[in-house]
């Protein structure tokens, strides 16, 4: 739509009263907050579209710069995100307050993630029947050895890096000493960040916050008595109170506000010199093809799709800069290397800035080494510079279900990749050599990309996982910040002011529902006996042998 038609459109709406004045923005923050905006395997008409994290960040930026807006009322529901995205949203809300807006946040109920976000508000309310389940943070790691034994499966694993413990999930019943040391350090740093931030937000001492966490969970009234929230009331009552505090300002809902601000942004872009940027998502498990391999369940980042997208970006003159958004625990070593190579080719032609989401580990960190500057949140799970290799021996499973194999071969290592014949000593040595070569290349890329000596890079590698803050202090990232900070830096790289309007195109392009559904195997084995459900967690049940994958599958709440 041209500038003149946008102006006419808004004049007509205003003339007939369809663009009323407003002073308060009401929005909800809850759910998964999708990184890439993809809709997954279910048709959009069967459910509400997912909330897009980057669109939410943009909306909060619009609200910050909107002179009409005097207050923001957030209803914070259950959050299915980790600490990095919460920290990013928290910083956006802090910026709103710094811009002179009142920020009130309401919780019907919530745990530590929801309260950590809400604590930054001028006023925190909770519903009378709600509660605050603030009980600290914990990490639980899964170990499949006994389950694999039941199925007659044996994981034959080689790991490069003393902390690279992904293989332990399939070969042990609990953490190794190195693994536990790493997890203790990770949890300690995250817990420390949370305590300090809560103490600052609620004007309490760090020890007071720790004592309150140990005292939780809290009923709504108890949370108010202990100074964790300001008032116990329902959401509509909170809205009424905010309107009264702002001279009966009118309320605009999130969807209406987004549409209006989109028109404002388009008008600004049409008035300015056109500038265009790309955002590239590396989200989920890294694999060779869409819907392929043992890590194919759910969305992921494929070398095929990303390679095609990156080649297009490199060839397009209208795309001036690229922001790479990484939220991935890694996956296939080969796929990670191919994506890295395509990113290097793009970086030779235009600025490439990197923003880490909740996790940028192993292959996720590997691909980021192509970037000019890397931003991570303090709570981003970062690093895991190491690899695992091996294969799954399914002989016991075949025998349990009555399947027999016989073979004829020529060549000393012809049966090396058989899922029926165990590895011999020389074959294990060959796989170790392959893993060592990939590990050395990985560390070499870290040294080159981060301007470190090889020995320095190896010292912070060894498969160890760091928080973003720990990674920053060790030179693995350049700055602590999120997508907004990386995006602003990309503008600087092409000579624009940080508030200059630009158009943004996201890659890879979302697939249609039907293409996504047809690309997956719908259905499967009986839920009563599903060995493949367990085996899908084993990364090397495939033709690939080397994996750059996060040491553990863990969730912190």
RANOR-V783178 format. One record per helix or strand of 2 or more residues. SS is the DSSP state (hx for helix, st for strand). FROM is the first residue (numbers start at 1). TO is the last residue. If there is no record, write none. Layout:
((SS & FROM & TO) (SS & FROM & TO))
This chain:
((hx & 3 & 15) (st & 24 & 31) (hx & 44 & 46) (hx & 53 & 65) (st & 71 & 79) (hx & 83 & 98) (st & 102 & 107) (st & 110 & 111) (hx & 112 & 118) (st & 123 & 126) (st & 131 & 133) (st & 139 & 141) (hx & 145 & 151) (st & 154 & 160) (hx & 168 & 171) (hx & 177 & 202) (hx & 206 & 215) (st & 218 & 219) (hx & 220 & 225) (st & 231 & 232) (hx & 235 & 245) (st & 251 & 253) (hx & 254 & 271) (st & 276 & 283) (st & 285 & 287) (st & 300 & 302) (hx & 303 & 315) (st & 319 & 328) (st & 330 & 332) (hx & 333 & 347) (st & 351 & 361) (hx & 363 & 368) (st & 373 & 376) (st & 381 & 383) (st & 387 & 393) (hx & 395 & 400) (hx & 425 & 449) (hx & 454 & 460) (st & 465 & 467) (hx & 468 & 473) (st & 479 & 480) (hx & 483 & 493) (st & 503 & 507) (hx & 513 & 518) (hx & 531 & 535) (st & 546 & 549) (st & 554 & 556))
